[in-house]
Amino acid sequence: MNLDKFFEEEGSESNAARGLISGFLGGLAGTVVKAAAERFLEVRWVNEKKVQRQVIEQFSNKLTGSGLNQAQDQVVDQLVRIPLGASVGAAYGYGKRDHQDINLIDGAMLGVTTWLATHDTTLPILGVQKTDEDISLKVQANELVSHLLYGLTTEAVRSVVNKGLKDIQED
């Protein structure tokens, strides 16, 4: 099925496409906002590298037997953030595919659950990040704020794009 067919008529397929596209774009925007906020907020670093870089470094070591060189290290952060943020946004957009109106509470919940799913569980389990007991409250609060900004931005952009795609579909 091609993309044009998704937008031909109202139905579950067109709603799904709108949801995925709007969520994907919202997740991209949310990732940019989160990354910008983290340039000013103190967030967790592992061995003087951001957590995302540490994950890729470990993966590179297992895959190739060597770590990242300096040029590779500079792009790794974005190569992890962008697909992850966009994918989470797409899944979120799919779940909200039938809702065009903005709901900032849902966006805040997305940010909090994303924060909990990464910093409180996944990254400590992978061994690339200390548990919250070892991290200052200020750093934890900053990370929560950056994830809230991600969720709120994702929801705002998702809502606008979803409405715009629905308007195009109805014309």
Secondary structure, 3 states (H helix, E strand, C coil): CCHHHHCCCCCHHHHHHHHHHHHHHHHHHHHHHHHHHHCCCCCCEECCEEHHHHHHHHHHHHHHCCCCCHHHHHHHHHHHHHHHHHHHHHHHHHHCCCCCCCCHHHHHHHHHHHHHHHHHHHHHHHCCCCCHHHCCHHHHHHHHHHHHHHHHHHHHHHHHHHHHHHHHHHC
